[in-house]
Amino acid sequence: MSQFVSMSLLSASLALFAPSANERILVDFGQSQAKGWRSVNDGVMGGRSVGQSTINSDNNLEFSGTLSLANNGGFSSIRATGSNLRMSKGQTILLRVKGDGRKYNFNLYSRGNLGGYSFRQSFATEKGKWIQVSLPVDKFFATWRGRNYSSVNLNPAEVKGMGILLGDKKAGPFKLEIDWIKLVGKAEAK
């Protein structure tokens, strides 16, 4: 049986992994092994893509499956909710990933049910190579059902979830490993 990772234990573990006030680990997949990440694939609209997340033998989150363009499909995603992730303008999300050379999207969600707009940035991977991806919080843009909405802005203080999506219109197998997700930079004073 696959192990899934939870954002629900995130708040309790943040203090254990925070090396400085300017860097906070949001998720370290080698440290947390509870349930929480879920798949949302194009089957919700008739597509045939398959994707899932598991914790692999190296204690990394592995997002893998097969992207299909059949029935106007073409996306696979994983998502996790948590309490407020305490993000601020000016901060940056860092990910350590090993990919397959494809381009993925990192999504933020302000609704607890992960509905409504997703706020997105894309990142490229290098096949079989660990890289660090830097995504400034201020650069996320609103999307909904594949359309961009420039009139909707992200309020980082309201972020309650995150996810990874593949929708590059290339049918075939995919695999992305994620070691950790961090937030760096000073939080705004309240």
N, C-alpha and C positions, 0 to 999 in steps of 0.2 A: 504494500500500500504506500502511496506517495505521501511525503510529509509536506505540509503547507506552512507558510510563514504568516505571522499575525502582526498587524499593527496595534492590536488591542493591548499587548504587553509593552508597547513602545514607550509609553510615558514612564513606566516603572524602571525601565532599563536605561533611559537617556543619561541619567546622572552617572551611571557606572562607566559609560564610554566617552564622556566629554573630556577631551584632553585640554581644552582651553575655552575661554569665553567666546572666542571667534570661530570655533569649529565644534559642530555637534553632529554625532552620528545619528541619522534618522533610522537606518536599518543596517545591521551587520548580520548577514545571513548565517554566519558561522556561530553567532552568539544566541540567536533566537530561533526556536524550532516549533513554534505553535501554528495554529491554523489562521487563515485570514486572506490570502491572495486568492482571487477567483478569476476564472476565464470568462470573457465576453467575446464571442466570435461572430462572424457574419451570418451564422445560422439564424440569428434574431430577425433577419430580413430575407431569409431564403437561400443564403449562400452555403457553401460546403467546406469552408476552411476549418481546420482543426488546430487548436493550440491549447497548451496547458502549462502550469508551472509546477516544478518539483524542487526539492532540495537534493542536489546531487552528492556523490561520494566525497567531493571536495568542500562540502558545506557552502556551496554557492546556489543562489536561486537560478534555475535553468528554465527559461521560457523557450519552448520548442513546439514544433508541429509542422503542418503543411498548409501553405497558402493556396487557395483555389480561387479561380476567377469565374467558375461555373455559377449560373443563376444570378449574374450581376454581383457576385460576392467579391471578396478581396481584402478582408482584414481579419486580424486576430489580435486579441489584447488580453492583458492581465491587469487587475486593479486591486488595490488594498485601501481600506479605510482605517482611520484611527481617530484619536481625539485631535483637537486643533494642533497642527504641526508647528505653530509659533514661528512663522516665517515673517520677514520684513523686507521692505524695499531695500535695494542695495546689496542684498545677500545673493549667494550663488549656490546652486545645487551641484555637487560633484558626484559622479558615479564611476566606479571601477568596473569595466565590462570587457568581456571577450566575445566577439561576434563572428559573423560569417561573411562579412563584407557588405552586408545590406544596410539600408538606412532605416532607423527606427524612430519613433516619436516617444517623448517623455511627456506625460500628461499630469496636470494638477487639477483637482476638483474642489470646489468650494461647498458643495452639498454633501451631507453625510451619506446619502444614498448613491452618490457618484453619478447622479443624473444631471440634466441641464448641460450647460456649457462645459467643455473641457478646455483647459488652457495648455497650450502645446508649444514644444520646441522639438526640432528634429536633430538627430545626431547620426553620423556615419560610423561604421565599425570597420575594423581591419580584420580580415579573415585569420582566425586562429591566434590573434595577438591581444594581450591585455593592454587596454588603454584607459586613460582617465578622461572623462567627458565633463566639460564645464558648461553649465546652463544658468546664466544670470536670471534671477527671479523677475527682474524688470523687463525681460525680453519675451516672456510668454504671451501668446496671443490666443484670443477666444475662437473656438471652433464648435460647431454643432452639426452633426450628420454630414461631415465632409465639407462644410462651408465655413469660411473665415468671417468673423464679425469684428471689424476694427473699432466699432463704437462701444464695445464691451471691454472693460478693463479688469484685470485681476487685482483683487485686494488680498495680498499675501497673508494678512492676519486671519483670513477666513478659510484658508486651505485646510481641508479635512481628509484628503486622500490623494493618492498618486497612482500612476500606472504606466505601462509600456504598451505601445501599439505598433504593429507592423501592417502597413498598407501600401507597399511600394509597387503594386500592380505587376508583380513578378510571381507567377505560380511556381510552387515547389517547396521543398523542405527548408526550414529555418531553425536556427538555434542561437540564443543569446544567453550568456552566463553573466550574472551580476554578483560581485563580491560584496559591495556595500554601497550605501547612498548616504552622503553627508550634506550638511548645510554649513557654509562658511561665510564669514563676514559678520560685522557687528549688527546686533539686533537694534532696531529703533527704540529709543527711550519712550516709555509710555507716560 
